[in-house]
Amino acid sequence: MMFGRVFWFAVGAGVTIYVVVKARDYIDKHSPEALVERVQTSVVEAGDATKAFVARVRAAQAEREAELRSTIGLPQ
């Protein structure tokens, strides 16, 4: 009888600790500060991707212009 009460008390305490830890993790992940940080990271990554795209377009544009100048016979 006594062992059963101790067992269920320990189970209840363990479940409570688990729920509290998971709730804190959820709150930390969905806090305004965490959301702002994720948005900032996304914006920085989008900016980097845009810069890389523009650089590739400019390189391709310069290459194509050189090809056309060579074909037409214009000086570089």
DRENPA-3360 file (N, C-alpha, C; in nm, 2 decimals, always signed):
BEGIN
1 = MMFGRVFW = +0.08/-0.12/+0.00/+0.00/+0.00/+0.00/+0.09/+0.13/+0.00 ~ +0.19/+0.13/+0.09/+0.27/+0.25/+0.10/+0.36/+0.26/-0.03 ~ +0.41/+0.15/-0.08/+0.49/+0.15/-0.20/+0.40/+0.21/-0.32 ~ +0.28/+0.17/-0.33/+0.19/+0.23/-0.43/+0.18/+0.38/-0.43 ~ +0.16/+0.43/-0.31/+0.15/+0.58/-0.30/+0.28/+0.65/-0.33 ~ +0.39/+0.59/-0.29/+0.52/+0.65/-0.32/+0.55/+0.64/-0.47 ~ +0.51/+0.53/-0.53/+0.53/+0.51/-0.68/+0.44/+0.62/-0.75 ~ +0.32/+0.63/-0.72/+0.23/+0.73/-0.79/+0.27/+0.87/-0.76;
9 = FAVGAGVT = +0.32/+0.90/-0.64/+0.38/+1.03/-0.61/+0.50/+1.06/-0.70 ~ +0.59/+0.97/-0.72/+0.70/+0.98/-0.80/+0.66/+1.00/-0.95 ~ +0.57/+0.92/-1.00/+0.52/+0.94/-1.13/+0.46/+1.08/-1.15 ~ +0.38/+1.12/-1.06/+0.32/+1.25/-1.07/+0.42/+1.36/-1.07 ~ +0.52/+1.35/-0.99/+0.63/+1.45/-0.98/+0.71/+1.45/-1.11 ~ +0.74/+1.33/-1.17/+0.81/+1.32/-1.29/+0.73/+1.38/-1.41 ~ +0.60/+1.36/-1.41/+0.52/+1.41/-1.52/+0.51/+1.56/-1.51 ~ +0.50/+1.61/-1.38/+0.50/+1.76/-1.36/+0.62/+1.82/-1.41;
17 = IYVVVKAR = +0.74/+1.77/-1.37/+0.87/+1.82/-1.42/+0.88/+1.82/-1.57 ~ +0.84/+1.71/-1.63/+0.84/+1.70/-1.78/+0.75/+1.81/-1.84 ~ +0.63/+1.83/-1.79/+0.54/+1.93/-1.85/+0.60/+2.07/-1.83 ~ +0.65/+2.10/-1.71/+0.71/+2.23/-1.68/+0.83/+2.26/-1.78 ~ +0.91/+2.16/-1.80/+1.03/+2.18/-1.89/+0.98/+2.20/-2.03 ~ +0.89/+2.12/-2.08/+0.84/+2.14/-2.21/+0.77/+2.27/-2.23 ~ +0.69/+2.32/-2.13/+0.62/+2.45/-2.14/+0.72/+2.56/-2.14 ~ +0.83/+2.55/-2.07/+0.93/+2.66/-2.07/+1.00/+2.66/-2.21;
25 = DYIDKHSP = +1.03/+2.54/-2.26/+1.09/+2.54/-2.40/+1.00/+2.60/-2.50 ~ +0.87/+2.57/-2.49/+0.77/+2.63/-2.59/+0.76/+2.78/-2.57 ~ +0.76/+2.82/-2.45/+0.75/+2.97/-2.43/+0.88/+3.04/-2.48 ~ +0.99/+2.98/-2.45/+1.12/+3.04/-2.50/+1.12/+3.04/-2.65 ~ +1.08/+2.94/-2.72/+1.08/+2.94/-2.87/+0.98/+3.04/-2.93 ~ +0.87/+3.06/-2.85/+0.77/+3.15/-2.91/+0.75/+3.28/-2.84 ~ +0.86/+3.32/-2.78/+0.86/+3.45/-2.71/+0.88/+3.56/-2.82 ~ +0.85/+3.68/-2.80/+0.87/+3.79/-2.90/+1.01/+3.80/-2.93;
33 = EALVERVQ = +1.10/+3.79/-2.84/+1.25/+3.80/-2.87/+1.29/+3.69/-2.96 ~ +1.25/+3.57/-2.94/+1.29/+3.46/-3.03/+1.23/+3.48/-3.17 ~ +1.11/+3.52/-3.18/+1.05/+3.55/-3.31/+1.13/+3.66/-3.38 ~ +1.16/+3.77/-3.31/+1.24/+3.87/-3.37/+1.37/+3.82/-3.42 ~ +1.44/+3.74/-3.34/+1.57/+3.68/-3.38/+1.55/+3.59/-3.51 ~ +1.45/+3.51/-3.52/+1.43/+3.43/-3.64/+1.40/+3.52/-3.76 ~ +1.32/+3.62/-3.74/+1.29/+3.71/-3.85/+1.42/+3.78/-3.90 ~ +1.50/+3.83/-3.81/+1.63/+3.89/-3.84/+1.72/+3.80/-3.92;
41 = TSVVEAGD = +1.73/+3.67/-3.87/+1.81/+3.57/-3.94/+1.76/+3.55/-4.08 ~ +1.63/+3.54/-4.10/+1.57/+3.52/-4.23/+1.60/+3.64/-4.32 ~ +1.59/+3.76/-4.27/+1.61/+3.88/-4.35/+1.76/+3.88/-4.40 ~ +1.85/+3.85/-4.30/+1.99/+3.85/-4.34/+2.02/+3.75/-4.45 ~ +1.96/+3.63/-4.43/+1.98/+3.52/-4.53/+1.92/+3.56/-4.67 ~ +1.81/+3.63/-4.66/+1.75/+3.67/-4.79/+1.84/+3.78/-4.86 ~ +1.89/+3.87/-4.78/+1.98/+3.97/-4.83/+2.11/+3.91/-4.89 ~ +2.16/+3.81/-4.82/+2.28/+3.74/-4.88/+2.25/+3.67/-5.01;
49 = ATKAFVAR = +2.13/+3.61/-5.01/+2.09/+3.54/-5.13/+2.07/+3.64/-5.25 ~ +2.01/+3.75/-5.22/+1.99/+3.85/-5.32/+2.12/+3.91/-5.37 ~ +2.22/+3.93/-5.28/+2.35/+3.98/-5.32/+2.42/+3.88/-5.41 ~ +2.41/+3.75/-5.38/+2.47/+3.65/-5.46/+2.40/+3.64/-5.60 ~ +2.27/+3.65/-5.60/+2.20/+3.65/-5.73/+2.24/+3.77/-5.82 ~ +2.25/+3.89/-5.76/+2.28/+4.00/-5.84/+2.43/+3.99/-5.89 ~ +2.51/+3.93/-5.81/+2.65/+3.91/-5.86/+2.66/+3.82/-5.98 ~ +2.58/+3.71/-5.97/+2.57/+3.61/-6.08/+2.51/+3.67/-6.20;
57 = VRAAQAER = +2.41/+3.76/-6.19/+2.35/+3.82/-6.30/+2.45/+3.92/-6.37 ~ +2.52/+3.99/-6.29/+2.61/+4.09/-6.34/+2.73/+4.02/-6.41 ~ +2.77/+3.91/-6.36/+2.88/+3.83/-6.42/+2.83/+3.77/-6.56 ~ +2.71/+3.72/-6.56/+2.66/+3.67/-6.68/+2.63/+3.78/-6.78 ~ +2.59/+3.89/-6.74/+2.56/+4.01/-6.83/+2.70/+4.05/-6.89 ~ +2.80/+4.06/-6.81/+2.93/+4.10/-6.86/+2.98/+4.00/-6.96 ~ +2.97/+3.87/-6.93/+3.01/+3.77/-7.02/+2.93/+3.77/-7.16 ~ +2.80/+3.79/-7.15/+2.72/+3.80/-7.27/+2.76/+3.92/-7.35;
65 = EAELRSTI = +2.78/+4.03/-7.28/+2.82/+4.16/-7.35/+2.95/+4.14/-7.42 ~ +3.05/+4.07/-7.36/+3.17/+4.05/-7.43/+3.16/+3.96/-7.55 ~ +3.07/+3.86/-7.54/+3.04/+3.77/-7.65/+2.98/+3.85/-7.77 ~ +2.88/+3.94/-7.74/+2.82/+4.01/-7.84/+2.92/+4.11/-7.90 ~ +3.00/+4.18/-7.82/+3.10/+4.27/-7.88/+3.20/+4.20/-7.97 ~ +3.23/+4.08/-7.93/+3.33/+4.00/-8.01/+3.26/+3.96/-8.14 ~ +3.13/+3.92/-8.13/+3.06/+3.88/-8.26/+3.04/+4.00/-8.35 ~ +3.01/+4.11/-8.30/+2.98/+4.23/-8.38/+3.12/+4.29/-8.43;
73 = GLPQ = +3.22/+4.27/-8.35/+3.35/+4.33/-8.38/+3.37/+4.47/-8.31 ~ +3.30/+4.49/-8.21/+3.32/+4.62/-8.13/+3.44/+4.60/-8.03 ~ +3.51/+4.71/-8.00/+3.61/+4.69/-7.90/+3.56/+4.67/-7.76 ~ +3.64/+4.60/-7.68/+3.60/+4.58/-7.54/+3.61/+4.70/-7.47;
% end
